Amino acid sequence: MSDLDDAQSQAAAAEAADSAERRRIQRFLALRRGEPWFWVVIDGERIPLRDVSIDGFAISAETPPAGGEPFDFVLQREGVPDQIRGRAQSVNFIAAVAQAGCRFLALEGDGADRLRDWLIALVIMNASVRISEKDAAAIVAGPSLS
């Protein structure tokens, strides 16, 4: 295999990994007023989310969480006692920027409904123009723009 073939294979693998993590629906920066607003607890460590969607989340990480195996987590919002428990798995890891993209495998109880409500609230709070709850819900459920 030539160096060119090897480079092309590596580029194709990186593109496949990126598309595997890319969520079908809109992702939201997990910030409010420039500060972390969503957190995930994995193995007792509280980590700020980079982004979040109803499909999954991304975090800063030196290695994929749980070595790429499924893991338990707890989602939290800053200053709010509510939390969402579930299982996720890293589906994309980009060492150059120390980021792991994770998809939800399961959310406990009414976790999916509560996460949707959290995201709707985030969209409304961060909107630069007045937005209705119905419009925010459509944005949360809508396709990814990236």
C-alpha positions in Angstrom: 0.0 0.0 0.0 1.4 3.4 -0.9 1.6 6.4 1.4 -1.1 8.0 -0.7 -3.4 5.0 -0.3 -2.7 4.9 3.4 -3.5 8.6 3.7 -6.7 8.2 1.7 -7.8 5.2 3.9 -7.1 7.2 7.1 -9.1 10.2 5.7 -12.0 7.9 4.7 -12.0 6.3 8.2 -12.0 9.7 9.8 -14.9 10.8 7.6 -16.8 7.6 8.4 -16.3 8.2 12.2 -17.4 11.8 11.9 -20.6 10.9 10.0 -21.3 8.0 12.5 -21.3 10.6 15.3 -23.1 13.3 13.5 -26.6 13.4 14.9 -29.6 13.6 12.6 -31.1 16.4 14.6 -30.1 19.8 15.8 -27.3 20.1 18.3 -27.1 22.9 20.8 -24.2 24.5 22.5 -24.6 23.5 26.2 -24.0 27.1 27.4 -26.1 29.8 28.9 -24.6 33.3 28.9 -21.3 31.8 27.9 -21.1 29.4 30.9 -21.7 25.7 31.0 -25.4 24.9 31.6 -25.4 21.2 30.9 -23.2 18.7 32.7 -22.7 14.9 32.5 -21.5 12.8 35.4 -19.5 9.7 34.2 -17.8 7.5 36.8 -18.3 10.2 39.5 -16.6 12.9 37.4 -18.8 16.0 36.5 -17.9 17.2 33.0 -19.4 20.2 31.2 -21.0 19.3 27.9 -19.8 21.0 24.7 -23.1 20.3 22.9 -26.3 18.3 23.4 -29.2 17.1 21.4 -32.0 14.6 21.9 -29.7 12.0 20.3 -26.6 12.5 22.4 -23.8 14.9 23.5 -20.2 15.9 23.1 -17.6 16.4 25.8 -14.0 17.4 26.1 -12.0 14.1 26.7 -8.5 12.9 26.4 -9.8 9.4 25.6 -13.2 8.0 24.7 -15.4 7.5 27.8 -15.3 3.9 29.0 -12.9 3.1 26.3 -15.7 3.2 23.7 -17.9 0.7 25.6 -21.4 1.6 26.8 -21.5 3.6 30.1 -23.9 4.9 32.7 -24.3 8.7 33.0 -26.3 11.4 34.7 -27.2 14.6 32.9 -27.5 17.7 35.1 -28.4 21.4 34.5 -26.6 24.1 36.3 -28.5 25.2 39.4 -31.4 22.8 38.9 -31.9 19.7 41.1 -33.5 17.7 38.2 -31.3 15.0 36.5 -31.6 12.5 33.8 -30.0 9.0 34.0 -29.2 6.7 31.2 -26.6 4.8 29.1 -24.5 6.2 26.3 -21.6 5.2 24.1 -18.8 7.1 22.5 -19.3 6.9 18.7 -16.7 9.5 17.7 -13.4 10.6 19.2 -11.2 13.3 17.8 -7.9 13.3 19.6 -6.7 16.5 17.9 -9.3 18.5 19.7 -9.8 16.1 22.7 -13.5 15.6 22.0 -15.8 12.6 22.3 -19.2 12.5 20.7 -21.6 10.2 22.5 -25.0 8.9 21.5 -27.7 7.9 24.0 -28.5 4.2 24.1 -31.2 4.6 26.8 -32.7 7.3 29.0 -34.5 6.1 32.2 -38.2 6.7 32.8 -39.4 10.0 31.4 -35.8 11.1 30.6 -36.4 11.6 26.9 -39.4 13.9 27.6 -37.5 15.9 30.2 -34.5 16.3 28.0 -36.7 17.6 25.3 -38.1 20.1 27.8 -34.6 21.1 28.9 -33.6 21.7 25.2 -36.8 23.7 24.5 -36.0 25.9 27.5 -32.4 26.4 26.3 -33.6 27.5 22.9 -36.0 30.0 24.3 -33.5 31.4 26.8 -30.7 31.7 24.1 -32.9 33.1 21.3 -32.0 36.5 20.1 -35.6 37.2 19.2 -38.8 36.3 21.0 -39.7 32.7 20.3 -42.7 30.6 21.2 -42.5 27.2 23.0 -44.0 25.6 19.8 -41.3 27.1 17.6 -38.6 26.1 20.1 -40.0 22.5 20.1 -39.8 22.5 16.3 -36.2 23.6 16.4 -35.3 20.9 18.9 -37.0 18.2 16.9 -35.8 19.6 13.5 -33.0 18.4 11.3 -29.4 19.2 12.0 -28.2 22.3 10.2 -24.6 21.2 10.1 
